[in-house]
Amino acid sequence: MRKRLFVAITLALSIMLTACGSNKASVESNSTEETQDSNLSAEDSAKQAYEVLNASADSADRIMSSVLAAWYFSIDKGNDYVLEDYYSGVYDFSNDLGLDTSAVDTAFKEVIKGTTYETMFTSQAFKEPAICVKLALQCYQDAGIIDTTKELLSDAKQDIKNAESAEPSASYLEDLKKYHSEIQSYLDYTLSPTGSYKDCSSEVETYRANLKTFKNNLAFDLE
């Protein structure tokens, strides 16, 4: 199995674990060992791209699920911590998002750095949706998952180019390119969500439907 696919599997496992900060080294150390193989057949290159794109899509969606959960946490529970101890908020946030408490604590301190919440009214930060969203993203950034997802998308793009060079008329190329573009767009939106919570949720469902369609269309040729 190609090492890049091992990275994809490592990534898929890492986003399932609660110890958000514990997997950074393994993800990064394996990703640096991978080299591109331009000597594969068009179909093999396409299959590699497809597998890595699937892992990238799953990762982007896992991050976005946490973003939405963090946003909802602020709306639903944020005001509960105005008079509570800061660590009560950290514990509940971690529990709701399935993240490691120490990782959330570390990320929180980074997110509020330079704000009034750094020195006073710290627990009140949970009532700010923007801060909660940044907190979720910071956890994934600290774990190396965001950077690894970007790297996987870059690798997949090169595989698509290799497949196109080997067989320019291959029927699956156009869908692979569209699949890649949609995942990239989804990841970009995940890292900078806009609108209201309702608007964001609706946009996410559109992305998910589109990605499912591309994946299913490609599965016929590449699975």
RALINWO-V835342 format. One record per pair of residues at least 12 apart in sequence whose ideal C-beta (glycine too) atoms are under 10 Angstrom apart, sorted by the first residue. I is the first residue (numbers start at 1). GAP is how many residues later the second one is. Records with the same first field share a line. If there is no record, write none. Layout:
# RALINWO-V835342
I->GAP / GAP
This chain:
# RALINWO-V835342
1->50
2->32 / 33 / 35 / 38 / 42 / 46 / 49 / 50 / 153 / 157
3->27 / 28 / 29 / 30 / 31 / 32
4->26 / 27 / 29 / 30 / 31 / 32 / 33 / 44 / 47 / 48 / 51 / 147 / 148 / 151 / 152 / 155
5->29 / 42 / 43 / 46 / 47 / 50 / 147 / 150
6->24 / 25 / 27 / 28
7->19 / 20 / 21 / 22 / 23 / 24 / 25 / 26 / 27 / 45 / 48 / 141 / 144 / 145 / 148
8->22 / 23 / 40 / 43 / 44 / 45 / 46 / 47 / 48 / 50 / 51 / 140 / 141 / 144 / 147 / 148
9->21 / 42 / 46
10->13 / 16 / 17 / 18 / 19 / 20 / 21 / 45 / 138
11->12 / 15 / 16 / 19 / 20 / 41 / 44 / 45 / 47 / 48 / 51 / 133 / 134 / 137 / 138 / 140 / 141
12->42 / 43 / 46 / 47 / 50
13->13 / 14
14->12 / 13 / 45 / 48 / 126 / 129 / 130 / 131 / 134
15->12 / 40 / 43 / 44 / 46 / 47 / 48 / 50 / 51 / 83 / 125 / 128 / 130 / 133 / 134
16->42 / 46 / 82
17->81 / 82 / 83 / 126
18->76 / 77 / 79 / 80 / 81 / 82 / 83 / 85
19->80 / 81 / 82 / 83 / 84 / 124
20->46 / 74 / 77 / 78 / 79 / 80 / 81 / 82 / 83 / 84 / 86 / 87 / 116 / 118 / 119 / 120 / 122 / 123 / 124 / 125
21->78 / 79 / 81 / 82 / 83 / 85 / 86 / 118 / 121 / 122 / 123
22->78 / 80 / 81 / 121
23->120 / 121 / 122 / 125
24->117 / 118 / 119 / 120 / 121 / 123 / 124
25->119
26->118
27->116 / 117 / 118 / 120 / 121 / 122 / 124
28->116 / 119 / 120 / 123
29->115
30->118
31->113 / 116 / 117 / 120 / 121 / 124
32->119
34->117 / 118 / 121
35->120
36->12 / 119 / 122 / 123 / 125 / 126
37->121 / 122 / 125
38->120 / 121 / 123 / 124 / 127 / 128
39->123 / 127
40->119 / 122 / 123 / 126
41->121 / 122 / 125 / 126
42->120 / 121 / 122 / 123 / 124 / 125 / 126 / 127 / 128 / 130 / 131
43->120 / 123 / 124 / 127 / 129 / 178 / 179
44->115 / 118 / 119 / 122 / 178
45->111 / 113 / 114 / 115 / 116 / 117 / 118 / 119 / 120 / 121 / 122 / 125 / 131
46->113 / 114 / 116 / 117 / 118 / 120 / 121 / 124 / 126 / 127 / 129 / 130 / 172 / 175 / 176
47->112 / 116 / 125 / 171 / 174 / 175 / 176
48->107 / 108 / 110 / 111 / 112 / 114 / 115 / 174
49->106 / 107 / 108 / 109 / 110 / 111 / 112 / 113 / 114 / 123 / 124 / 127 / 128 / 130 / 131 / 169 / 173
50->106 / 109 / 110 / 113 / 122 / 125 / 126 / 129 / 164 / 165 / 168 / 169 / 171 / 172 / 173
51->101 / 105 / 108 / 171 / 172
52->99 / 100 / 101 / 102 / 103 / 104 / 105 / 106 / 107 / 128
53->99 / 100 / 102 / 103 / 104 / 106 / 107 / 123 / 126 / 127 / 129 / 130 / 131 / 158 / 161 / 162 / 165 / 169
54->98 / 102 / 125 / 129 / 157 / 161 / 164 / 165 / 168 / 169
55->93 / 94 / 97 / 98 / 101
56->92 / 93 / 94 / 95 / 96 / 97 / 98 / 99 / 100 / 123 / 124 / 127 / 128 / 130 / 131
57->92 / 95 / 96 / 122 / 123 / 125 / 126 / 129 / 130 / 150 / 151 / 154 / 155 / 157 / 158
58->91 / 125 / 153
59->81 / 86 / 87 / 89 / 90 / 91 / 93 / 94 / 124 / 128 / 131
60->85 / 86 / 89 / 90 / 92 / 93 / 122 / 123 / 124 / 125 / 126 / 127 / 128 / 129 / 130 / 131 / 147 / 151
61->122 / 125 / 126 / 129 / 143 / 146 / 147 / 150
62->36 / 78 / 83 / 87 / 128
63->73 / 74 / 76 / 77 / 78 / 82 / 83 / 86 / 123 / 124 / 127 / 128
64->72 / 73 / 122 / 123 / 125 / 126 / 127 / 129 / 136 / 137 / 139 / 140 / 143 / 144
65->32 / 33 / 71 / 125 / 139
66->30 / 31 / 32 / 33 / 67 / 69 / 70 / 71 / 73 / 74 / 124
67->30 / 65 / 66 / 67 / 68 / 69 / 70 / 73 / 122 / 123 / 124 / 126 / 133 / 137
68->29 / 65 / 68 / 122 / 125 / 129 / 132 / 133 / 136
69->24 / 27 / 28 / 29 / 30 / 63 / 64 / 67
70->23 / 26 / 27 / 29 / 56 / 59 / 61 / 62 / 63 / 64 / 65 / 66 / 67 / 69
71->58 / 59 / 61 / 62 / 65 / 122 / 125 / 126 / 129 / 130
72->24 / 57 / 60 / 125 / 129
73->16 / 19 / 20 / 22 / 23 / 24 / 53 / 56 / 59 / 60 / 62 / 63
74->19 / 51 / 52 / 53 / 54 / 55 / 56 / 57 / 58 / 59 / 61 / 123
75->52 / 54 / 57 / 121 / 122
76->20
77->12 / 15 / 16 / 19 / 49 / 50 / 55
78->15 / 45 / 46 / 47 / 48 / 49 / 50 / 51 / 53 / 54
79->45 / 47 / 48
80->12 / 43 / 46 / 47
81->12 / 41 / 42 / 43 / 44 / 45 / 46
82->39 / 41 / 42 / 44 / 45
83->40 / 41
84->39 / 40 / 42
85->37 / 38
86->19 / 22 / 31 / 35 / 36 / 37 / 38 / 39 / 40
87->14 / 18 / 35 / 36
88->35 / 38
89->15 / 19 / 33 / 34 / 35 / 36 / 37 / 38 / 43
90->12 / 14 / 15 / 17 / 18 / 32 / 33 / 36 / 45
91->13 / 14
92->12 / 34
93->12 / 14 / 15 / 33 / 39 / 42 / 43 / 46
94->14 / 45
97->35 / 38 / 39 / 42
99->36 / 37 / 40 / 41 / 44
100->39 / 43
103->35 / 36 / 37 / 39 / 40
104->31 / 32 / 34 / 35 / 38
106->32 / 33 / 36
107->27 / 28 / 29 / 30 / 31 / 32 / 33 / 34 / 35 / 36
108->14 / 17 / 18 / 23 / 24 / 26 / 27 / 30 / 31
109->13 / 29
110->24 / 25 / 28 / 29 / 31 / 32
111->14 / 17 / 19 / 20 / 21 / 22 / 23 / 24 / 25 / 26 / 27 / 28
112->13 / 16 / 19 / 22 / 23
115->13 / 16
117->14
129->64 / 67 / 68
130->63
133->58 / 59 / 60 / 64 / 67
137->53 / 54 / 55 / 56
140->50 / 51
141->50
146->41 / 44 / 45
149->34 / 35 / 38 / 41 / 42
150->34 / 37 / 41
152->31
153->27 / 28 / 30 / 31 / 34
154->30
156->20 / 23 / 24 / 27 / 28
157->19 / 20 / 23 / 24 / 27
159->17 / 21
160->12 / 13 / 16 / 17 / 19 / 20
161->12 / 16
163->13
164->12 / 13
170->51
171->49 / 50
172->45 / 46 / 48 / 49 / 50
174->43
175->38 / 39 / 40 / 42 / 43 / 45 / 46 / 47
176->38 / 41 / 42 / 45 / 46
177->37
178->32 / 35 / 36 / 39 / 40
179->31 / 32 / 34 / 35 / 36 / 38 / 39
180->34
181->33
182->25 / 28 / 29 / 31 / 32 / 33
183->24 / 27 / 28 / 31 / 32
185->22 / 25 / 26
186->17 / 18 / 20 / 21 / 22 / 24 / 25
187->20
189->14 / 15 / 18
190->14 / 17
